[in-house]
Amino acid sequence: MENMLERAKRIEDYVIGMRREIHAHPELSLKEVETQKRIMRELTDMGIAFEKAATTSVVARLNPGKGGKVVALRADIDALPVIE
C-alpha cells in the first residue's frame, strides 16, 4: 500500500501545476468565476460530488452519510488587488 510520502511525491507535479495555473489568473473576491469553474472541473474529473454555494463558492463532501468523524477544510480562492 502506498504511504503518504509516496503519494505526495506522485502527485507533486500535479499540485504545483494547479497552483501555478490558478495564480496565473487571479480573480478578486466574489469574481472568482473562472477559478470556481476550474475547481468544479477538477472535482468532476475526480468523481467528487459538489455543489455551488453563494456566488463563487464550492462545497464538496467526501463519503457523505458514512457517519464517523468530520473534518472541514476551507480555502480562500480570491486574489488581493496589489500592484507588483
HELIX and SHEET records of a PDB file:
HELIX    1   1 MET A    4  ALA A   24  1                                  21    
HELIX    2   2 VAL A   33  MET A   46  1                                  14    
SHEET    1   A 2 PHE A  50  ALA A  53  0                                        
SHEET    2   A 2 SER A  57  ALA A  60 -1                                        
END                                                                             
